[in-house]
Amino acid sequence: MAKEQAKARGKGAGASPARRASDRGRYGRLSRERVLASALELVDREGLSALSMRRLGAELGVEAMALYRYAEGKDALLDGLVEALYLELEERLAAVPGTSAGKAAWRSELHRIATATYDVCLSHPQAVPLLTTRMLAVPLAQRPLAVLKDHERVLTLLSEAGLDETRVTATFRAYTAWLLGYVSAELRLMVDNPEEPDPGFRLGLHRMPPHELPRLRETAPALAARGGPEGLAAGLDALLDRFTAAAE
């Protein structure tokens, strides 16, 4: 009997009661904003492949399970990164309010939004692919509010330009495609060997068959240079001229 009681006491001493993962990390209690900011910092530093709930928990000094009250899983975390990018866009737009007035104010505002988006993307190039991939995976109504507010902002400006519904839709699609496409072209990897001082070897042109790809070899150095906000603006003006000529 005594032996059985001692065994029971030993079993009780060795057992640990179930506990919830604490969300108090090395920097204090977590918040959704802190979780997303840390996730974005991790992606900025090491790329999307480095992001996981376990790794992010380690960054914040908490167990991975503690993060699930702020993001239900990896997909929700990726959507949160998209949200963080658009929230930064809102902050940039609010910091320098538009000052244009008059009939063409809508066009100036579209340029301002496009330039601010470009700046956000260049600040977080590792996260930019999510602006496309997550939009392919997430229905419109389930996108973060910050994303939907950006859609609403652009659609409102196009309506103020005097476009009918058909042209608003077409112009919105063209504007979005140009903006995201331009940013993607700016950020695509072009350099083959960063340590190589010779431009041709730096780009790896020696790897391209000269007889099969003469034009690409010739143009590659120019393609490797960024077009900058000037190129973005020039293309946007050409697009708006094409889609809004009748309204103006």
C-alpha positions as a Markdown table, in Angstrom:
| # | Residue | x | y | z |
|---|---|---|---|---|
| 1 | Met | 0.0 | 0.0 | 0.0 |
| 2 | Ala | 2.8 | 2.4 | 0.9 |
| 3 | Lys | 4.6 | 1.4 | -2.2 |
| 4 | Glu | 1.6 | 2.2 | -4.4 |
| 5 | Gln | 1.1 | 5.6 | -2.6 |
| 6 | Ala | 4.8 | 6.5 | -3.2 |
| 7 | Lys | 4.4 | 5.5 | -6.9 |
| 8 | Ala | 1.3 | 7.7 | -7.2 |
| 9 | Arg | 3.1 | 10.6 | -5.6 |
| 10 | Gly | 6.0 | 10.2 | -8.0 |
| 11 | Lys | 3.7 | 10.1 | -10.9 |
| 12 | Gly | 2.0 | 13.3 | -9.7 |
| 13 | Ala | 5.3 | 15.1 | -9.2 |
| 14 | Gly | 6.5 | 14.2 | -12.7 |
| 15 | Ala | 3.3 | 15.3 | -14.5 |
| 16 | Ser | 3.1 | 18.9 | -15.6 |
| 17 | Pro | -0.3 | 20.6 | -16.0 |
| 18 | Ala | -1.3 | 21.8 | -19.4 |
| 19 | Arg | -0.7 | 25.5 | -19.9 |
| 20 | Arg | -1.4 | 28.1 | -22.6 |
| 21 | Ala | 1.5 | 29.5 | -24.5 |
| 22 | Ser | 2.3 | 32.9 | -23.1 |
| 23 | Asp | 2.3 | 35.8 | -25.4 |
| 24 | Arg | 4.6 | 37.9 | -23.3 |
| 25 | Gly | 7.9 | 37.9 | -25.1 |
| 26 | Arg | 11.3 | 39.5 | -24.6 |
| 27 | Tyr | 9.8 | 42.9 | -25.5 |
| 28 | Gly | 6.6 | 42.7 | -23.4 |
| 29 | Arg | 3.1 | 41.5 | -24.3 |
| 30 | Leu | 2.5 | 41.0 | -28.0 |
| 31 | Ser | 0.0 | 42.8 | -30.2 |
| 32 | Arg | -1.0 | 42.1 | -33.8 |
| 33 | Glu | 0.9 | 45.2 | -34.9 |
| 34 | Arg | 4.1 | 44.0 | -33.2 |
| 35 | Val | 3.7 | 40.5 | -34.7 |
| 36 | Leu | 3.3 | 41.8 | -38.2 |
| 37 | Ala | 6.1 | 44.3 | -37.9 |
| 38 | Ser | 8.5 | 41.6 | -36.7 |
| 39 | Ala | 7.4 | 39.3 | -39.5 |
| 40 | Leu | 8.1 | 42.0 | -42.0 |
| 41 | Glu | 11.5 | 42.7 | -40.5 |
| 42 | Leu | 12.3 | 39.0 | -40.7 |
| 43 | Val | 11.2 | 38.8 | -44.4 |
| 44 | Asp | 13.1 | 42.0 | -45.2 |
| 45 | Arg | 16.3 | 40.5 | -43.7 |
| 46 | Glu | 16.1 | 36.9 | -44.8 |
| 47 | Gly | 13.3 | 36.5 | -47.4 |
| 48 | Leu | 9.9 | 34.8 | -47.4 |
| 49 | Ser | 11.4 | 31.3 | -47.2 |
| 50 | Ala | 12.7 | 32.1 | -43.7 |
| 51 | Leu | 9.2 | 33.0 | -42.3 |
| 52 | Ser | 7.5 | 30.4 | -40.2 |
| 53 | Met | 5.4 | 30.5 | -37.0 |
| 54 | Arg | 8.3 | 28.8 | -35.1 |
| 55 | Arg | 10.9 | 31.2 | -36.4 |
| 56 | Leu | 8.8 | 34.3 | -35.8 |
| 57 | Gly | 8.1 | 33.1 | -32.3 |
| 58 | Ala | 11.8 | 32.8 | -31.7 |
| 59 | Glu | 12.3 | 36.3 | -33.0 |
| 60 | Leu | 9.8 | 37.6 | -30.5 |
| 61 | Gly | 10.9 | 35.4 | -27.6 |
| 62 | Val | 7.6 | 33.4 | -27.4 |
| 63 | Glu | 6.4 | 30.0 | -28.3 |
| 64 | Ala | 5.0 | 29.6 | -31.8 |
| 65 | Met | 1.6 | 28.7 | -30.3 |
| 66 | Ala | 1.3 | 32.2 | -28.8 |
| 67 | Leu | 1.2 | 33.7 | -32.3 |
| 68 | Tyr | -2.0 | 31.9 | -33.3 |
| 69 | Arg | -4.2 | 34.4 | -31.5 |
| 70 | Tyr | -2.8 | 37.1 | -33.9 |
| 71 | Ala | -2.6 | 35.0 | -37.1 |
| 72 | Glu | -4.4 | 31.7 | -37.5 |
| 73 | Gly | -1.6 | 30.1 | -39.5 |
| 74 | Lys | 1.0 | 30.7 | -42.2 |
| 75 | Asp | -1.5 | 31.9 | -44.8 |
| 76 | Ala | -3.0 | 34.4 | -42.4 |
| 77 | Leu | 0.5 | 35.6 | -41.5 |
| 78 | Leu | 1.2 | 36.2 | -45.2 |
| 79 | Asp | -2.0 | 38.1 | -45.6 |
| 80 | Gly | -0.9 | 40.1 | -42.6 |
| 81 | Leu | 2.3 | 41.1 | -44.4 |
| 82 | Val | 0.2 | 42.4 | -47.3 |
| 83 | Glu | -1.8 | 44.3 | -44.8 |
| 84 | Ala | 1.3 | 45.7 | -43.3 |
| 85 | Leu | 2.5 | 47.0 | -46.7 |
| 86 | Tyr | -0.8 | 48.7 | -47.4 |
| 87 | Leu | -0.8 | 50.2 | -43.9 |
| 88 | Glu | 2.6 | 51.7 | -44.6 |
| 89 | Leu | 1.2 | 53.0 | -47.9 |
| 90 | Glu | -1.6 | 54.8 | -45.9 |
| 91 | Glu | 1.0 | 56.2 | -43.5 |
| 92 | Arg | 3.1 | 57.6 | -46.4 |
| 93 | Leu | 0.0 | 59.1 | -48.1 |
| 94 | Ala | -1.2 | 60.7 | -44.8 |
| 95 | Ala | 2.3 | 62.1 | -44.1 |
| 96 | Val | 2.3 | 64.2 | -47.3 |
| 97 | Pro | -1.4 | 65.0 | -48.1 |
| 98 | Gly | -2.2 | 65.8 | -51.7 |
| 99 | Thr | -2.4 | 69.5 | -52.5 |
| 100 | Ser | -3.7 | 69.4 | -56.0 |
| 101 | Ala | -7.0 | 71.1 | -56.8 |
| 102 | Gly | -9.1 | 71.5 | -59.9 |
| 103 | Lys | -10.3 | 69.3 | -62.7 |
| 104 | Ala | -7.1 | 67.3 | -63.0 |
| 105 | Ala | -6.6 | 66.6 | -59.3 |
| 106 | Trp | -7.7 | 63.0 | -59.7 |
| 107 | Arg | -4.7 | 62.4 | -62.1 |
| 108 | Ser | -2.2 | 64.0 | -59.7 |
| 109 | Glu | -3.6 | 61.8 | -56.8 |
| 110 | Leu | -3.2 | 58.6 | -58.9 |
| 111 | His | 0.4 | 59.6 | -59.5 |
| 112 | Arg | 0.9 | 60.2 | -55.8 |
| 113 | Ile | -0.6 | 56.9 | -54.9 |
| 114 | Ala | 1.5 | 55.1 | -57.5 |
| 115 | Thr | 4.7 | 56.8 | -56.4 |
| 116 | Ala | 4.0 | 56.0 | -52.7 |
| 117 | Thr | 3.3 | 52.4 | -53.6 |
| 118 | Tyr | 6.6 | 52.2 | -55.5 |
| 119 | Asp | 8.5 | 53.5 | -52.5 |
| 120 | Val | 6.9 | 51.0 | -50.1 |
| 121 | Cys | 7.7 | 48.2 | -52.5 |
| 122 | Leu | 11.3 | 49.2 | -52.9 |
| 123 | Ser | 11.6 | 49.4 | -49.1 |
| 124 | His | 10.4 | 45.8 | -48.7 |
| 125 | Pro | 11.4 | 44.0 | -51.9 |
| 126 | Gln | 11.3 | 40.6 | -50.4 |
| 127 | Ala | 7.6 | 40.9 | -49.5 |
| 128 | Val | 6.5 | 42.3 | -52.9 |
| 129 | Pro | 5.7 | 38.9 | -54.5 |
| 130 | Leu | 2.9 | 38.6 | -51.9 |
| 131 | Leu | 1.0 | 41.6 | -53.5 |
| 132 | Thr | 0.4 | 39.3 | -56.5 |
| 133 | Thr | 0.4 | 35.7 | -55.0 |
| 134 | Arg | -1.9 | 36.5 | -52.1 |
| 135 | Met | -4.4 | 38.3 | -54.3 |
| 136 | Leu | -4.6 | 35.2 | -56.5 |
| 137 | Ala | -5.4 | 33.1 | -53.4 |
| 138 | Val | -7.7 | 35.4 | -51.4 |
| 139 | Pro | -11.2 | 36.5 | -52.6 |
| 140 | Leu | -11.9 | 40.2 | -52.8 |
| 141 | Ala | -14.1 | 40.4 | -49.7 |
| 142 | Gln | -11.6 | 38.5 | -47.6 |
| 143 | Arg | -8.6 | 40.8 | -48.3 |
| 144 | Pro | -7.3 | 43.0 | -45.5 |
| 145 | Leu | -9.2 | 46.3 | -45.0 |
| 146 | Ala | -6.2 | 48.3 | -45.9 |
| 147 | Val | -6.1 | 46.6 | -49.3 |
| 148 | Leu | -9.8 | 47.3 | -49.9 |
| 149 | Lys | -9.4 | 50.9 | -48.9 |
| 150 | Asp | -6.7 | 51.3 | -51.5 |
| 151 | His | -9.0 | 49.8 | -54.1 |
| 152 | Glu | -11.7 | 52.2 | -53.0 |
| 153 | Arg | -9.4 | 55.2 | -53.1 |
| 154 | Val | -8.4 | 54.5 | -56.8 |
| 155 | Leu | -11.9 | 53.7 | -57.9 |
| 156 | Thr | -13.2 | 56.9 | -56.4 |
| 157 | Leu | -10.6 | 59.0 | -58.2 |
| 158 | Leu | -11.5 | 57.4 | -61.5 |
| 159 | Ser | -15.1 | 58.1 | -60.9 |
| 160 | Glu | -14.3 | 61.7 | -60.1 |
| 161 | Ala | -12.5 | 61.9 | -63.5 |
| 162 | Gly | -16.0 | 61.5 | -65.1 |
| 163 | Leu | -15.5 | 58.0 | -66.4 |
| 164 | Asp | -18.5 | 55.7 | -66.8 |
| 165 | Glu | -18.6 | 52.4 | -65.0 |
| 166 | Thr | -17.2 | 50.5 | -67.9 |
| 167 | Arg | -14.2 | 52.8 | -68.2 |
| 168 | Val | -13.7 | 52.9 | -64.5 |
| 169 | Thr | -13.4 | 49.2 | -64.4 |
| 170 | Ala | -11.0 | 49.0 | -67.4 |
| 171 | Thr | -8.8 | 51.8 | -66.1 |
| 172 | Phe | -8.6 | 50.4 | -62.6 |
| 173 | Arg | -7.5 | 47.0 | -64.0 |
| 174 | Ala | -4.9 | 48.7 | -66.3 |
| 175 | Tyr | -3.6 | 50.9 | -63.5 |
| 176 | Thr | -3.2 | 48.0 | -61.1 |
| 177 | Ala | -1.5 | 45.8 | -63.7 |
| 178 | Trp | 0.9 | 48.6 | -64.7 |
| 179 | Leu | 1.8 | 49.5 | -61.1 |
| 180 | Leu | 2.4 | 46.0 | -59.9 |
| 181 | Gly | 4.0 | 44.9 | -63.2 |
| 182 | Tyr | 6.4 | 47.9 | -63.2 |
| 183 | Val | 7.5 | 47.3 | -59.6 |
| 184 | Ser | 8.0 | 43.6 | -60.4 |
| 185 | Ala | 10.2 | 44.5 | -63.4 |
| 186 | Glu | 12.2 | 46.9 | -61.2 |
| 187 | Leu | 12.9 | 44.3 | -58.6 |
| 188 | Arg | 13.6 | 41.3 | -60.7 |
| 189 | Leu | 17.0 | 39.7 | -60.2 |
| 190 | Met | 19.4 | 40.6 | -63.0 |
| 191 | Val | 22.9 | 40.4 | -61.6 |
| 192 | Asp | 24.7 | 37.1 | -62.0 |
| 193 | Asn | 27.9 | 37.9 | -60.1 |
| 194 | Pro | 27.8 | 41.0 | -57.8 |
| 195 | Glu | 31.5 | 40.8 | -57.2 |
| 196 | Glu | 32.4 | 41.0 | -60.9 |
| 197 | Pro | 33.4 | 44.6 | -62.0 |
| 198 | Asp | 33.0 | 44.0 | -65.7 |
| 199 | Pro | 29.4 | 44.8 | -66.7 |
| 200 | Gly | 29.1 | 41.9 | -69.1 |
| 201 | Phe | 30.4 | 39.3 | -66.6 |
| 202 | Arg | 28.5 | 40.9 | -63.8 |
| 203 | Leu | 25.2 | 40.2 | -65.7 |
| 204 | Gly | 26.4 | 36.8 | -66.9 |
| 205 | Leu | 26.1 | 37.6 | -70.6 |
| 206 | His | 28.7 | 34.9 | -71.3 |
| 207 | Arg | 26.1 | 32.4 | -70.3 |
| 208 | Met | 23.7 | 33.5 | -73.1 |
| 209 | Pro | 24.2 | 32.1 | -76.6 |
| 210 | Pro | 25.2 | 35.1 | -78.7 |
| 211 | His | 23.7 | 33.7 | -82.0 |
| 212 | Glu | 20.4 | 32.8 | -80.4 |
| 213 | Leu | 20.0 | 35.9 | -78.1 |
| 214 | Pro | 21.8 | 38.8 | -79.7 |
| 215 | Arg | 19.1 | 41.4 | -78.9 |
| 216 | Leu | 18.8 | 40.3 | -75.3 |
| 217 | Arg | 22.6 | 40.4 | -74.8 |
| 218 | Glu | 22.7 | 43.9 | -76.3 |
| 219 | Thr | 19.8 | 45.2 | -74.2 |
| 220 | Ala | 20.5 | 43.5 | -70.9 |
| 221 | Pro | 22.6 | 46.3 | -69.4 |
| 222 | Ala | 19.8 | 48.8 | -70.0 |
| 223 | Leu | 17.2 | 46.3 | -68.6 |
| 224 | Ala | 19.3 | 45.9 | -65.5 |
| 225 | Ala | 19.1 | 49.6 | -64.7 |
| 226 | Arg | 16.0 | 50.7 | -62.9 |
| 227 | Gly | 13.5 | 53.0 | -64.6 |
| 228 | Gly | 12.8 | 54.8 | -61.3 |
| 229 | Pro | 9.7 | 56.8 | -60.5 |
| 230 | Glu | 10.1 | 58.7 | -63.7 |
| 231 | Gly | 9.5 | 55.6 | -65.8 |
| 232 | Leu | 6.5 | 54.7 | -63.6 |
| 233 | Ala | 5.0 | 58.2 | -64.1 |
| 234 | Ala | 5.6 | 58.2 | -67.9 |
| 235 | Gly | 3.9 | 54.8 | -68.3 |
| 236 | Leu | 1.0 | 55.8 | -66.0 |
| 237 | Asp | 0.4 | 59.0 | -68.1 |
| 238 | Ala | 0.4 | 57.0 | -71.3 |
| 239 | Leu | -2.1 | 54.6 | -69.8 |
| 240 | Leu | -4.4 | 57.3 | -68.4 |
| 241 | Asp | -4.3 | 59.1 | -71.7 |
| 242 | Arg | -5.4 | 56.0 | -73.5 |
| 243 | Phe | -8.3 | 55.1 | -71.1 |
| 244 | Thr | -9.6 | 58.6 | -70.2 |
| 245 | Ala | -9.2 | 60.6 | -73.4 |
| 246 | Ala | -12.9 | 60.8 | -74.0 |
| 247 | Ala | -13.7 | 61.9 | -70.5 |
| 248 | Glu | -11.1 | 64.7 | -70.4 |
